[in-house]
Amino acid sequence: MTPVSLSSFSPADYDKGASKLKQIVWYFVNCFFVRASWNPFQGLKLFLLKLFGAKMGKNIVIKNNVIIKSPWYLTIGDNCWIGENVWIDNIDEVTIGSDVCISQGAMLLTGNHDYTVPSMPYRNAPIVIHDGAWIGAQSVVCPGVVVDECAILTVGSIATKDLEAYGIYQGNPAQKIRVRTIKE
């Protein structure tokens, strides 16, 4: 007999930050208007995200097929770009600063499971991405990670620990490979 018992797992073990009705309505609004590939209207996407509790700055671009699980746990600063197929799996707070680029297919994962407990309950932690950072295509930012100012997580890399300011990180797990210099 296995010591793992997923039959006793309950998704109700974490605070979803919104009523059941709000979560259901968001699911459909997200599917048909925010995530939808047919909807190129940034204004409508941003309006709906704000309506459901997201805190949004100015000049934000959210491309098509972006999944945002819980807008009430999302803060985005000014002049940000979120590419196609980004998944913001925010069952905890995600804070994105200004002038941040999150490239195609990146994943921001605030939840994980505690594999030391038989029912594998949620083990969540917020993600913070500071101003000027760039999260590369197909990369992953794990729960609890802080991406400091102007740091870069390169294509396909996985951030399991905090990224220092102006550091360029690559690999799985992501390691600092050099310092970012910005020409003026």
Contact map, one row per residue, 1 for C-alpha under 8 A:
1110000000000000000000000000000000000000000000000000000000000000000000000000000000000000000000000000000000000000000000000000000000000000000000000000000000000000000000000000000000000000
1111100000000000000000000000000000000000000000000000000000000000000000000000000000000000000000000000000000000000000000000000000000000000000000000000000000000000000000000000000000000000
1111100000000000000000000000000000000000000000000000000000000000000000000000000000000000000000000000000000000000000001000000000000000000000000000000000000000000000000000000000000000000
0111110000000000000000000000000000000000000000000000000000000000000000000000000000000000000000000000000000000000000011110000000000000000000000000000000000000000000000000000000000000000
0111111110000000000000000000000000000000000000000000000000000000000000000000000000000000000000000000000000000000000001110000000000000000000000000000000000000000000000000000000000000000
0001111110000000000000000000000000000000000000000000000000000000000000000000000000000000000000000000000000000000000001110000000000000000000000000000000000000000000000000000000000000000
0000111110000000000000000000000000000000000000000000000000000000000000000000000000000000000000000000000000000000000000100000000000000000000000000000000000000000000000000000000000000000
0000111111000000000000000000000000000000000000000000000000000000000000000000000000000000000000000000000000000000000000100000000000000000000000000000000000000000000000000000000000000000
0000111111100000000000000000000000000000000000000000000000000000000000000000000000000000000000000000000000000000000000111000000000000000000000000000000000000000000000000000000000000000
0000000111111000000000000000000000000000000000000000000000000000000000000000000000000000000000000000000000000000000000001000000000000000000000000000000000000000000000000000000000000000
0000000011111100000000000000000000000000000000000000000000000000000000000000000000000000000000000000000000000000000000001100000000000000000000000000000000000000000000000000000000000000
0000000001111110000000000000000000000000000000000000000000000000000000000000000000000000000000000000000000000000000000000000000000000000000000000000000000000000000000000000000000000000
0000000001111110000000000000000000000000000000000000000000000000000000000000000000000000000000000000000000000000000000001100000000000000000000000000000000000000000000000000000000000000
0000000000111111000000000000000000000000000000000000000000000000000000000000000000000000000000000000000000000000000000000100000000000000000000000000000000000000000000000000000000000000
0000000000011111100000000000000000000000000000000000000000000000000000000000000000000000000000000000000000000000000000000000000000000000000000000000000000000000000000000000000000000000
0000000000000111111000000000000000000000000000000000000000000000000000000000000000000000001000000000000000000000000000000000000000000000000000000000000000000000000000000000000000000000
0000000000000011111000000000000000000000000000000000000000000000000000011000000000000000000000000000000000000000000000000000000000000000000000000000000000000000000000000000000000000000
0000000000000001111101100000000000000000000000000000000000000000000000010000000000000000000000000000000000000000000000000000000000000000000000000000000000000000000000000000000000000000
0000000000000001111111100000000000000000000000000000000000000000000000000000000000000000000000000000000000000000000000000000000000000000000000000000000000000000000000000000000000000000
0000000000000000011111110000000000000000000000000000000000000000000000000000000000000000000000000000000000000000000000000000000000000000000000000000000000000000000000000000000000000000
0000000000000000001111111000000000000000000000000000000000000000000000000000000000000000000000000000000000000000000000000000000000000000000000000000000000000000000000000000000000000000
0000000000000000011111111100000000000000000000000000000000000000000000000000000000000000000000000000000000000000000000000000000000000000000000000000000000000000000000000000000000000000
0000000000000000011111111110000000000000000000000000000000000000000001000000000000000000000000000000000000000000000000000000000000000000000000000000000000000000000000000000000000000000
0000000000000000000111111111000000000000000000000000000000000000000000000000000000000000000000000000000000000000000000000000000000000000000000000000000000000000000000000000000000000000
0000000000000000000011111111100000000000000000000000000000000000000000000000000000000000000000000000000000000000000000000000000000000000000000000000000000000000000000000000000000000000
0000000000000000000001111111110000000000000000000001000000000000000000000000000000000000000000000000000000000000000000000000000000000000000000000000000000000000000000000000000000000000
0000000000000000000000111111111000000000000000000000000000000000000000000000000000000000000000000000000000000000000000000000000000000000000000000000000000000000000000000000000000000000
0000000000000000000000011111111100000000000000000000000000000000000000000000000000000000000000000000000000000000000000000000000000000000000000000000000000000000000000000000000000000000
0000000000000000000000001111111111000000000000010000000000000000000000000000000000000000000000000000000000000000000000000000000000000000000000000000000000000000000000000000000000000000
0000000000000000000000000111111111110000000000000000000000000000001100000000000000000000000000000000000000000000000000000000000000000000000000000000000000000000000000000000000000000000
0000000000000000000000000011111111110000000000000000000000000000000000000000000000000000000000000000000000000000000000000000000000000000000000000000000000000000000000000000000000000000
0000000000000000000000000001111111110000000000000000000000000000000000000000000000000000000000000000000000000000000000000000000000000000000000000000000000000000000000000000000000000000
0000000000000000000000000000111111110010000110000000000000000000000000000000000000000000000000000000000000000000000000000000000000000000000000000000000000000000000000000000000000000000
0000000000000000000000000000111111110010000110011000000000000001110000000000000000000000000000000000000000000000000000000000000000000000000000000000000000000000000000000000000000000000
0000000000000000000000000000011111111000000000000000000000000001111100000000000000000000000000000000000000000000000000000000000000000000000000000000000000000000000000000000000000000000
0000000000000000000000000000011111111110000000000000000000000001100000000000000000000000000000000000000000000000000000000000000000000000000000000000000000000000000000000000000000000000
0000000000000000000000000000000000111111000000000000000000000001100000000000000000000000000000000000000000000000000000000000000000000000000000000000000000000000000000000000000000000000
0000000000000000000000000000000000011111000000000000000000000001000000000000000000000000000000000000000000000000000000000000000000000000000000000000000000000000000000000000000000000000
0000000000000000000000000000000011011111100000000000000000000001000000000000000000000000000000000000000000000000000000000000000000000000000000000000000000000000000000000000000000000000
0000000000000000000000000000000000001111110000000000000000000011000000000000000000000000000000000000000000000000000000000000000000000000000000000000000000000000000000000000000000000000
0000000000000000000000000000000000000011111110000000000000000000000000000000000000000000000000000000000000000000000000000000000000000000000000000000000000000000000000000000000000000000
0000000000000000000000000000000000000001111111000000000000001100000000000000000000000000000000000000000000000000000000000000000000000000000000000000000000000000000000000000000000000000
0000000000000000000000000000000000000000111111100000000000000000000000000000000000000000000000000000000000000000000000000000000000000000000000000000000000000000000000000000000000000000
0000000000000000000000000000000011000000111111110000000000000000000000000000000000000000000000000000000000000000000000000000000000000000000000000000000000000000000000000000000000000000
0000000000000000000000000000000011000000111111111000000000000100000000000000000000000000000000000000000000000000000000000000000000000000000000000000000000000000000000000000000000000000
0000000000000000000000000000000000000000011111111100000100000000000000000000000000000000000000000000000000000000000000000000000000000000000000000000000000000000000000000000000000000000
0000000000000000000000000000000000000000001111111110000000000000000000000000000000000000000000000000000000000000000000000000000000000000000000000000000000000000000000000000000000000000
0000000000000000000000000000100001000000000111111111000000000000000000000000000000000000000000000000000000000000000000000000000000000000000000000000000000000000000000000000000000000000
0000000000000000000000000000000001000000000011111111110000000000000000100000000000000000000000000000000000000000000000000000000000000000000000000000000000000000000000000000000000000000
0000000000000000000000000000000000000000000001111111111100000000000000100000000000000000000000000000000000000000000000000000000000000000000000000000000000000000000000000000000000000000
0000000000000000000000000000000000000000000000111111110000000000000000000000000000000000000000000000000000000000000000000000000000000000000000000000000000000000000000000000000000000000
0000000000000000000000000100000000000000000000011111110000000000000000110000000000000000000000000000000000000000000000000000000000000000000000000000000000000000000000000000000000000000
0000000000000000000000000000000000000000000000001111111000000000000000111100000000000000000000000000000000000000000000000000000000000000000000000000000000000000000000000000000000000000
0000000000000000000000000000000000000000000000001111111100000000000000111111000000000000000000000000000000000000000000000000000000000000000000000000000000000000000000000000000000000000
0000000000000000000000000000000000000000000000000100111110000000000000010111000000000000000000000000000000000000000000000000000000000000000000000000000000000000000000000000000000000000
0000000000000000000000000000000000000000000001000100011111010000000000000011110000000000000000000000000000000000000000000000000000000000000000000000000000000000000000000000000000000000
0000000000000000000000000000000000000000000000000000001111110000000000000001111000000000000000000000000000000000000000000000000000000000000000000000000000000000000000000000000000000000
0000000000000000000000000000000000000000000000000000000111110000000000000000111000000000000000000000000000000000000000000000000000000000000000000000000000000000000000000000000000000000
0000000000000000000000000000000000000000000000000000000011111000000000000000011100000000000000000000000000000000000000000000000000000000000000000000000000000000000000000000000000000000
0000000000000000000000000000000000000000000000000000000111111100000000000000011110000000000000000000000000000000000000000000000000000000000000000000000000000000000000000000000000000000
0000000000000000000000000000000000000000010000000000000000111110000000000000001111000000000000000000000000000000000000000000000000000000000000000000000000000000000000000000000000000000
0000000000000000000000000000000000000000010010000000000000011111010000000000000011110000000000000000000000000000000000000000000000000000000000000000000000000000000000000000000000000000
0000000000000000000000000000000000000001000000000000000000001111110000000000000011111000000000000000000000000000000000000000000000000000000000000000000000000000000000000000000000000000
0000000000000000000000000000000001111111000000000000000000000111110000000000000000111000000000000000000000000000000000000000000000000000000000000000000000000000000000000000000000000000
0000000000000000000000000000000001111000000000000000000000000011111000000000000000011100000000000000000000000000000000000000000000000000000000000000000000000000000000000000000000000000
0000000000000000000000000000000001100000000000000000000000000111111100000000000001111111000000000000000000000000000000000000000000000000000000000000000000000000000000000000000000000000
0000000000000000000000000000010000100000000000000000000000000000111110000000000000001111100000000000000000000000000000000000000000000000000000000000000000000000000000000000000000000000
0000000000000000000000000000010000100000000000000000000000000000011111100000000000000011110000000000000000000000000000000000000000000000000000000000000000000000000000000000000000000000
0000000000000000000000000000000000000000000000000000000000000000001111100000000000000001111000000000000000000000000000000000000000000000000000000000000000000000000000000000000000000000
0000000000000000000000100000000000000000000000000000000000000000000111111100000000000000111000000000000000000000000000000000000000000000000000000000000000000000000000000000000000000000
0000000000000000000000000000000000000000000000001101110000000000000111111100000000000000000000000000000000000000000000000000000000000000000000000000000000000000000000000000000000000000
0000000000000000110000000000000000000000000000000001111000000000000001111100000000000000000000000000000000000000000000000000000000000000000000000000000000000000000000000000000000000000
0000000000000000100000000000000000000000000000000000110000000000000001111110000000000000011111000000000000000000000000000000000000000000000000000000000000000000000000000000000000000000
0000000000000000000000000000000000000000000000000000111000000000000001111111000000000000010011110000000000000000000000000000000000000000000000000000000000000000000000000000000000000000
0000000000000000000000000000000000000000000000000000011100000000000000001111100000000000000011111000000000000000000000000000000000000000000000000000000000000000000000000000000000000000
0000000000000000000000000000000000000000000000000000011110000000000000000111110100000000000000111100000000000000000000000000000000000000000000000000000000000000000000000000000000000000
0000000000000000000000000000000000000000000000000000000111000000000000000011111100000000000000011110000000000000000000000000000000000000000000000000000000000000000000000000000000000000
0000000000000000000000000000000000000000000000000000000111110000000000000001111100000000000000001110000000000000000000000000000000000000000000000000000000000000000000000000000000000000
0000000000000000000000000000000000000000000000000000000011111000000000000000111110000000000000000111000000000000000000000000000000000000000000000000000000000000000000000000000000000000
0000000000000000000000000000000000000000000000000000000000111000000000000001111111000000000000000111100000000000000000000000000000000000000000000000000000000000000000000000000000000000
0000000000000000000000000000000000000000000000000000000000011110000000000000001111100000000000000011111000000000000000000000000000000000000000000000000000000000000000000000000000000000
0000000000000000000000000000000000000000000000000000000000001110010000000000000111110100000000000000111100000000000000000000000000000000000000000000000000000000000000000000000000000000
0000000000000000000000000000000000000000000000000000000000000111010000000000000011111100000000000000111110000000000000000000000000000000000000000000000000000000000000000000000000000000
0000000000000000000000000000000000000000000000000000000000000111110000000000000001111100000000000000001110000000000000000000000000000000000000000000000000000000000000000000000000000000
0000000000000000000000000000000000000000000000000000000000000011111000000000000000111110000000000000000111000000000000000000000000000000000000000000000000000000000000000000000000000000
0000000000000000000000000000000000000000000000000000000000000000111000000000000001111111000000000000011111100000000000000000000000000000000000000000000000000000000000000000000000000000
0000000000000000000000000000000000000000000000000000000000000000011100000000000000001111100000000000000011110000000000000000000000000000000000000000000000000000000000000000000000000000
0000000000000000000000000000000000000000000000000000000000000000011110000000000000000111110000000000000000111000000000000000000000000000000000000000000000000000000000000000000000000000
0000000000000000000000000000000000000000000000000000000000000000001111000000000000000011111000000000000000111110000000000000000000000000000000000000000000000000000000000000000000000000
0000000000000000000000000000000000000000000000000000000000000000000111001100000000000001111111000000000000011110000000000000000000000000000000000000000000000000000000000000000000000000
0000000000000001000000000000000000000000000000000000000000000000000011001000000000000000111110000000000000000110000000000001000000000000000000000000000000000000000000000000000000000000
0000000000000000000000000000000000000000000000000000000000000000000000001000000000000000011111000000000000000110000000000001111000000000000000000000000000000000000000000000000000000000
0000000000000000000000000000000000000000000000000000000000000000000000001110000000000000011111100000000000000100000000000000111000000000000000000000000000000000000000000000000000000000
0000000000000000000000000000000000000000000000000000000000000000000000001110000000000000010111110000000000000100000000000000011110000000000000000000000000000000000000000000000000000000
0000000000000000000000000000000000000000000000000000000000000000000000000111000000000000000011111000000000000000000000000000011110000000000000000000000000000000000000000000000000000000
0000000000000000000000000000000000000000000000000000000000000000000000000111100000000000000001111101000000000000000000000000000111100000000000000000000000000000000000000000000000000000
0000000000000000000000000000000000000000000000000000000000000000000000000011110000000000000000111111000000000000000000000000000111110000000000000000000000000000000000000000000000000000
0000000000000000000000000000000000000000000000000000000000000000000000000001111100000000000000011111000000000000000000000000000001110000000000000000000000000000000000000000000000000000
0000000000000000000000000000000000000000000000000000000000000000000000000000111110000000000000001111100000000000000000000000000000111000000000000000000000000000000000000000000000000000
0000000000000000000000000000000000000000000000000000000000000000000000000000001110000000000000011111110000000000000000000000000011111100000000000000000000000000000000000000000000000000
0000000000000000000000000000000000000000000000000000000000000000000000000000000111100000000000000011111000000000000000000000000000011110000000000000000000000000000000000000000000000000
0000000000000000000000000000000000000000000000000000000000000000000000000000000011100100000000000001111101000000000000000000000000000111100000000000000000000000000000000000000000000000
0000000000000000000000000000000000000000000000000000000000000000000000000000000011110100000000000000111111000000000000000000000000000111110000000000000000000000000000000000000000000000
0000000000000000000000000000000000000000000000000000000000000000000000000000000001111100000000000000011111000000000000000000000000000001110000000000000000000000000000000000000000000000
0000000000000000000000000000000000000000000000000000000000000000000000000000000000111110000000000000001111100000000000000000000000000000111000000000000000000000000000000000000000000000
0000000000000000000000000000000000000000000000000000000000000000000000000000000000001110000000000000011111110000000000000000000000000011111100000000000000000000000000000000000000000000
0000000000000000000000000000000000000000000000000000000000000000000000000000000000000111100000000000000011111000000000000000000000000000011110000000000000000000000000000000000000000000
0000000000000000000000000000000000000000000000000000000000000000000000000000000000000011110000000000000001111100000000000000001000000000000111100000000000000000000000000000000000000000
0000000000000000000000000000000000000000000000000000000000000000000000000000000000000001110000000000000000111111000000000000001000000000000111100000000000000000000000000000000000000000
0000000000000000000000000000000000000000000000000000000000000000000000000000000000000000111111000000000000011111000000000001111000000000000001110000000000000000000000000000000000000000
0000000000000000000000000000000000000000000000000000000000000000000000000000000000000000111100000000000000001111100000000111100000000000000001100000000000000000000000000000000000000000
0000000000000000000000000000000000000000000000000000000000000000000000000000000000000000000000000000000000001111110000000111000000000000000000100000000000000000000000000000000000000000
0000000000000000000000000000000000000000000000000000000000000000000000000000000000000000000000000000000000000011111000011111000000000000000000000000000000000000000000000000000000000000
0000000000000000000000000000000000000000000000000000000000000000000000000000000000000000000000000000000000000001111110011110000000000000000000000000000000000000000000000000000000000000
0000000000000000000000000000000000000000000000000000000000000000000000000000000000000000000000000000000000000000111111011000000000000000000000000000000000000000000000000000000000000000
0000000000000000000000000000000000000000000000000000000000000000000000000000000000000000000000000000000000000000011111010000000000000000000000000000000000000000000000000000000000000000
0001000000000000000000000000000000000000000000000000000000000000000000000000000000000000000000000000000000000000011111111000000000000000000000000000000000000000000000000000000000000000
0011110000000000000000000000000000000000000000000000000000000000000000000000000000000000000000000000000000000000001111110000000000000000000000000000000000000000000000000000000000000000
0001111110000000000000000000000000000000000000000000000000000000000000000000000000000000000000000000000000000000000011111000000000000000000000000000000000000000000000000000000000000000
0001110010000000000000000000000000000000000000000000000000000000000000000000000000000000000000000000000000000000111111111100000000000000000000000000000000000000000000000000000000000000
0000000011101000000000000000000000000000000000000000000000000000000000000000000000000000000000000000000000000000111010111110000000000000000000000000000000000000000000000000000000000000
0000000000101100000000000000000000000000000000000000000000000000000000000000000000000000000000000000000000000011110000011111000000000000000000000000000000000000000000000000000000000000
0000000000000000000000000000000000000000000000000000000000000000000000000000000000000000000000000000000000000011110000001111100000000000000000000000000000000000000000000000000000000000
0000000000000000000000000000000000000000000000000000000000000000000000000000000000000000001100000000000000000111100000000111110000000000000000110000000000000000000000000000000000000000
0000000000000000000000000000000000000000000000000000000000000000000000000000000000000000000110000000000000000110000000000011111000000000000000110000000000000000000000000000000000000000
0000000000000000000000000000000000000000000000000000000000000000000000000000000000000000000111100000000000000100000000000001111100000000000000111000000000000000000000000000000000000000
0000000000000000000000000000000000000000000000000000000000000000000000000000000000000000000111100000000000011100000000000000111110000000000011111100000000000000000000000000000000000000
0000000000000000000000000000000000000000000000000000000000000000000000000000000000000000000001111000000000000000000000000000011111000000000000011110000000000000000000000000000000000000
0000000000000000000000000000000000000000000000000000000000000000000000000000000000000000000001111001000000000000000000000000001111101000000000000111100000000000000000000000000000000000
0000000000000000000000000000000000000000000000000000000000000000000000000000000000000000000000011101000000000000000000000000000111111000000000000111110000000000000000000000000000000000
0000000000000000000000000000000000000000000000000000000000000000000000000000000000000000000000011111000000000000000000000000000011111000000000000001110000000000000000000000000000000000
0000000000000000000000000000000000000000000000000000000000000000000000000000000000000000000000001111100000000000000000000000000001111100000000000000111000000000000000000000000000000000
0000000000000000000000000000000000000000000000000000000000000000000000000000000000000000000000000011100000000000000000000000000011111110000000000011111100000000000000000000000000000000
0000000000000000000000000000000000000000000000000000000000000000000000000000000000000000000000000001111000000000000000000000000000011111000000000000011110000000000000000000000000000000
0000000000000000000000000000000000000000000000000000000000000000000000000000000000000000000000000000111001000000000000000000000000001111101000000000000111100000000000000000000000000000
0000000000000000000000000000000000000000000000000000000000000000000000000000000000000000000000000000011101000000000000000000000000000111111000000000000111111000000000000000000000000000
0000000000000000000000000000000000000000000000000000000000000000000000000000000000000000000000000000011111000000000000000000000000000011111000000000000001110000000000000000000000000000
0000000000000000000000000000000000000000000000000000000000000000000000000000000000000000000000000000001111100000000000000000000000000001111100000000000000111000000000000000000000000000
0000000000000000000000000000000000000000000000000000000000000000000000000000000000000000000000000000000011100000000000000000000000000011111110000000000011111100000000000000000000000000
0000000000000000000000000000000000000000000000000000000000000000000000000000000000000000000000000000000001111000000000000000000000000000011111000000000000011110000000000000000000000000
0000000000000000000000000000000000000000000000000000000000000000000000000000000000000000000000000000000000111000000000000000001000000000001111101000000000000111000000000000000000000000
0000000000000000000000000000000000000000000000000000000000000000000000000000000000000000000000000000000000011110000000000000001000000000000111111000000000000111100000000000000000000000
0000000000000000000000000000000000000000000000000000000000000000000000000000000000000000000000000000000000011111000000000001111000000000000011111000000000000001000000000000000000000000
0000000000000000000000000000000000000000000000000000000000000000000000000000000000000000000000000000000000000100000000000001111100000000000001111100000000000000100000000000000000000000
0000000000000000000000000000000000000000000000000000000000000000000000000000000000000000000000000000000000000000000000000000011100000000000011111110000000000011111000000000000000000000
0000000000000000000000000000000000000000000000000000000000000000000000000000000000000000000000000000000000000000000000000000001111000000000000011111000000000000111000000000000000000000
0000000000000000000000000000000000000000000000000000000000000000000000000000000000000000000000000000000000000000000000000000000111001000000000001111101000000000011110000000000000000000
0000000000000000000000000000000000000000000000000000000000000000000000000000000000000000000000000000000000000000000000000000000011101000000000000111111000000000011111000000000000000000
0000000000000000000000000000000000000000000000000000000000000000000000000000000000000000000000000000000000000000000000000000000011111000000000000011111000000000000111000000000000000000
0000000000000000000000000000000000000000000000000000000000000000000000000000000000000000000000000000000000000000000000000000000001111100000000000001111100000000000011100000000000010000
0000000000000000000000000000000000000000000000000000000000000000000000000000000000000000000000000000000000000000000000000000000000011100000000000011111110000000001111111000000000010000
0000000000000000000000000000000000000000000000000000000000000000000000000000000000000000000000000000000000000000000000000000000000001111000000000000011111000000000001111000000000010000
0000000000000000000000000000000000000000000000000000000000000000000000000000000000000000000000000000000000000000000000000000000000000111001000000000001111101110000000011100010000000000
0000000000000000000000000000000000000000000000000000000000000000000000000000000000000000000000000000000000000000000000000000000000000011101000000000000111111000000000011110000000000000
0000000000000000000000000000000000000000000000000000000000000000000000000000000000000000000000000000000000000000000000000000000000000011111000000000000011111000000000000100000000000000
0000000000000000000000000000000000000000000000000000000000000000000000000000000000000000000000000000000000000000000000000000000000000001111100000000000001111100000000000110000000000000
0000000000000000000000000000000000000000000000000000000000000000000000000000000000000000000000000000000000000000000000000000000000000001011100000000000011111110000000001111110000000000
0000000000000000000000000000000000000000000000000000000000000000000000000000000000000000000000000000000000000000000000000000000000000000001111000000000010011111000000000111110000000000
0000000000000000000000000000000000000000000000000000000000000000000000000000000000000000000000000000000000000000000000000000000000000000000111001000000010001111111000000001110000000000
0000000000000000000000000000000000000000000000000000000000000000000000000000000000000000000000000000000000000000000000000000000000000000000011101000000000000111110000000000110000000000
0000000000000000000000000000000000000000000000000000000000000000000000000000000000000000000000000000000000000000000000000000000000000000000001011100000000000011111000000000000000000000
0000000000000000000000000000000000000000000000000000000000000000000000000000000000000000000000000000000000000000000000000000000000000000000000001111000000000011111100000000000000000000
0000000000000000000000000000000000000000000000000000000000000000000000000000000000000000000000000000000000000000000000000000000000000000000000001111001000000010111110101000000000000000
0000000000000000000000000000000000000000000000000000000000000000000000000000000000000000000000000000000000000000000000000000000000000000000000000011101000000000011111100000000000000000
0000000000000000000000000000000000000000000000000000000000000000000000000000000000000000000000000000000000000000000000000000000000000000000000000011111000000000001111100000000000000000
0000000000000000000000000000000000000000000000000000000000000000000000000000000000000000000000000000000000000000000000000000000000000000000000000001111100000000000111110000000000111000
0000000000000000000000000000000000000000000000000000000000000000000000000000000000000000000000000000000000000000000000000000000000000000000000000000011100000000001111111000000111110000
0000000000000000000000000000000000000000000000000000000000000000000000000000000000000000000000000000000000000000000000000000000000000000000000000000001111000000000001111100000111110000
0000000000000000000000000000000000000000000000000000000000000000000000000000000000000000000000000000000000000000000000000000000000000000000000000000001111001000001000111110011111000000
0000000000000000000000000000000000000000000000000000000000000000000000000000000000000000000000000000000000000000000000000000000000000000000000000000000011111100000000011111111110000000
0000000000000000000000000000000000000000000000000000000000000000000000000000000000000000000000000000000000000000000000000000000000000000000000000000000001011100000000001111111000000000
0000000000000000000000000000000000000000000000000000000000000000000000000000000000000000000000000000000000000000000000000000000000000000000000000000000000001110000000000111111000000000
0000000000000000000000000000000000000000000000000000000000000000000000000000000000000000000000000000000000000000000000000000000000000000000000000000000000001111000000000111111000000000
0000000000000000000000000000000000000000000000000000000000000000000000000000000000000000000000000000000000000000000000000000000000000000000000000000000010001111000000001111111100000000
0000000000000000000000000000000000000000000000000000000000000000000000000000000000000000000000000000000000000000000000000000000000000000000000000000000000000000000000001111111110000000
0000000000000000000000000000000000000000000000000000000000000000000000000000000000000000000000000000000000000000000000000000000000000000000000000000000000000000000000111100011111100000
0000000000000000000000000000000000000000000000000000000000000000000000000000000000000000000000000000000000000000000000000000000000000000000000000000000000000000000000111100001111100000
0000000000000000000000000000000000000000000000000000000000000000000000000000000000000000000000000000000000000000000000000000000000000000000000000000000000000000000000111000000111110000
0000000000000000000000000000000000000000000000000000000000000000000000000000000000000000000000000000000000000000000000000000000000000000000000000000000000000000000001110000000111111000
0000000000000000000000000000000000000000000000000000000000000000000000000000000000000000000000000000000000000000000000000000000000000000000000000000011100000000000001110000000001111100
0000000000000000000000000000000000000000000000000000000000000000000000000000000000000000000000000000000000000000000000000000000000000000000000000000000000000000000001000000000000111110
0000000000000000000000000000000000000000000000000000000000000000000000000000000000000000000000000000000000000000000000000000000000000000000000000000000000000000000000000000000000011111
0000000000000000000000000000000000000000000000000000000000000000000000000000000000000000000000000000000000000000000000000000000000000000000000000000000000000000000000000000000000001111
0000000000000000000000000000000000000000000000000000000000000000000000000000000000000000000000000000000000000000000000000000000000000000000000000000000000000000000000000000000000000111
